[in-house]
Amino acid sequence: MPDATAYQPHKAHPRWHRRLACATVALAVASPALAILTPPPSLPSLPRPPIVQHLLLESPLPLAIALLTAGAIAAIAFHRRARTKHAGLAAGGALLATAALLALAALVETPRERVIERTRQLVDAVARADARALDDLLAPDCLVTFDRAPGGWEKPETINWIADNLRGRYTVSQHEVAGVQAQIGPQRGLARTRPSVRVTPDITGRPHGFVCLITWREDPDGTWRALRIEPLWLQGYGDLTPR
């Protein structure tokens, strides 16, 4: 089973914890460019999902609209030719197919949908500094790596940093996941997500953008837990990837 031992974590000096938090707040207050919430296009992206699975199970609305439109066009064409029975069959068939499509999408949860939901839960747990939720969402060998700590923060260090900085001094008034890219694989039992987050700290009262890359590992019971978290970009701070 994949693990994080290959990343060879090293202890990051504690002063970087304070510096990162202080730099984030100072830049958020001082920089006029912080009104721009869109990350640069040069950031790494994940591949698009398989189109058939995506349209059938994850985002069925475009296909449902296409089915209804085709049914309506066929019904109108049959009606103009005085073929009332065929018009009714076309409209009814389109409605049944659309209902079946939407029911299938509602009943089936794909692995991509599961890791996307876990990603949203992780963002929410970080914003609320919920140590108990974080303990469940993070794998025991989870690592957080960024430019100031390329060796990685281990799970206890990560949770303690979040609790110390986001629970008292830098509380978050609002947070929103603007979008999540997701990929299952490329290795069995692994997945990756790339959430774009907007956070409004109480200390500034202004929204700020943040993008990270999360590697997930599936446990034997089917639960996805974050194995590695790589902050990519922080508004006002710039590139956070290890150099």
SVG drawing of the C-alpha trace seen along z (x, -y; Angstrom):
<svg xmlns="http://www.w3.org/2000/svg" viewBox="-53 -49 68 52">
<polyline fill="none" stroke="black" stroke-width="0.4" points="0.0,0.0 1.3,-3.5 2.8,-5.4 4.5,-8.7 7.9,-7.3 9.5,-8.0 9.1,-11.7 11.7,-11.6 10.2,-14.2 12.5,-16.5 11.5,-18.7 10.8,-22.3 12.1,-24.9 9.3,-26.4 10.1,-29.9 8.8,-29.2 5.4,-28.5 5.2,-32.0 6.7,-33.6 4.2,-32.0 1.3,-33.1 2.6,-36.6 3.6,-37.0 0.2,-35.8 -1.6,-38.4 0.8,-41.2 0.6,-40.7 -3.2,-40.4 -3.4,-43.8 -0.8,-45.6 -1.1,-44.4 -3.5,-46.1 -3.3,-43.2 -5.3,-41.0 -8.5,-42.0 -7.6,-39.5 -8.7,-36.1 -7.8,-34.2 -4.6,-32.0 -2.1,-32.2 -2.6,-29.8 0.9,-28.4 -0.2,-26.4 -0.2,-22.6 -3.6,-21.2 -5.2,-17.8 -6.5,-15.9 -10.1,-16.2 -12.4,-13.3 -13.5,-10.5 -16.2,-12.2 -18.8,-9.3 -18.6,-8.7 -18.7,-12.4 -21.8,-13.1 -23.7,-10.0 -22.9,-9.9 -21.4,-13.2 -22.8,-16.0 -25.9,-14.7 -27.6,-18.0 -26.2,-18.8 -27.1,-15.3 -30.6,-15.6 -31.2,-18.9 -30.1,-17.4 -32.5,-14.4 -35.4,-16.7 -34.6,-19.0 -34.3,-16.1 -37.6,-14.6 -39.4,-18.0 -38.1,-18.5 -39.1,-14.9 -42.6,-15.4 -43.1,-18.7 -42.0,-17.2 -44.4,-14.2 -47.3,-16.5 -46.9,-18.6 -47.3,-15.5 -50.4,-14.6 -48.7,-11.6 -50.0,-12.2 -49.2,-8.8 -45.6,-9.0 -45.3,-12.6 -46.5,-11.3 -44.1,-8.4 -41.2,-10.7 -42.0,-13.1 -42.7,-10.3 -39.5,-8.4 -37.4,-11.5 -39.0,-12.1 -38.4,-8.5 -34.8,-8.6 -34.1,-11.8 -35.7,-10.6 -33.6,-7.4 -30.4,-9.3 -31.0,-11.6 -31.9,-8.7 -28.8,-6.8 -26.6,-9.9 -28.2,-10.4 -27.9,-6.7 -24.3,-6.1 -21.4,-7.9 -18.2,-7.7 -14.7,-7.6 -14.1,-11.1 -17.2,-12.4 -16.1,-10.8 -12.7,-12.4 -14.2,-15.8 -16.5,-15.6 -13.6,-14.6 -11.7,-17.6 -14.6,-19.9 -14.7,-18.4 -11.0,-18.9 -11.2,-22.6 -14.1,-23.0 -12.1,-21.3 -9.1,-23.6 -11.2,-26.7 -12.9,-25.7 -9.6,-24.5 -11.5,-21.3 -8.7,-19.0 -11.0,-16.0 -12.2,-16.2 -8.7,-16.7 -7.5,-13.6 -10.0,-11.6 -9.4,-13.2 -5.6,-13.0 -3.7,-9.7 -1.4,-8.8 1.6,-9.4 0.3,-12.5 2.8,-15.2 2.4,-18.9 5.2,-20.3 5.7,-23.8 8.6,-26.2 9.6,-26.8 9.3,-23.2 10.2,-21.0 10.9,-18.1 7.4,-18.2 5.3,-18.7 3.9,-15.5 0.3,-15.0 0.7,-16.1 2.7,-19.2 0.1,-20.1 -2.9,-19.8 -1.1,-21.8 -0.2,-24.6 -3.8,-24.8 -5.2,-24.8 -2.7,-27.4 -3.1,-29.8 -6.7,-29.4 -8.5,-28.9 -7.5,-32.1 -5.3,-34.6 -6.3,-34.2 -9.9,-33.0 -11.8,-32.6 -15.2,-34.3 -16.1,-32.8 -14.7,-30.2 -15.7,-28.8 -14.5,-26.0 -14.6,-27.8 -13.9,-24.6 -12.2,-21.1 -10.3,-19.3 -10.1,-15.5 -8.2,-12.5 -8.4,-8.9 -4.9,-7.4 -2.5,-7.2 -1.7,-4.4 -4.3,-2.0 -5.7,-3.2 -4.5,-6.8 -6.3,-10.0 -5.5,-13.6 -7.6,-16.8 -6.8,-20.4 -9.2,-22.7 -9.4,-26.5 -10.4,-28.1 -11.5,-31.6 -11.0,-32.5 -12.0,-35.6 -10.0,-36.0 -11.5,-38.0 -8.3,-40.1 -8.7,-41.6 -12.4,-41.1 -11.3,-40.5 -11.4,-37.3 -8.1,-35.8 -7.4,-32.9 -5.5,-29.7 -4.8,-26.7 -3.3,-23.3 -2.8,-19.8 -3.9,-16.9 -3.0,-13.3 -5.5,-10.9 -5.1,-7.2 -8.0,-4.8 -8.1,-2.7 -9.3,1.0 -12.7,-0.1 -13.1,-2.5 -12.4,-5.7 -10.2,-8.3 -7.6,-10.1 -5.2,-12.8 -1.7,-11.4 0.1,-14.5 -0.9,-18.2 1.1,-20.6 0.1,-24.3 0.6,-25.7 -0.3,-29.3 -1.4,-31.9 -2.8,-35.2 -0.4,-38.0 2.4,-35.5 2.7,-33.8 4.2,-30.4 4.4,-28.0 5.8,-24.9 9.1,-23.5 12.1,-24.7"/>
</svg>
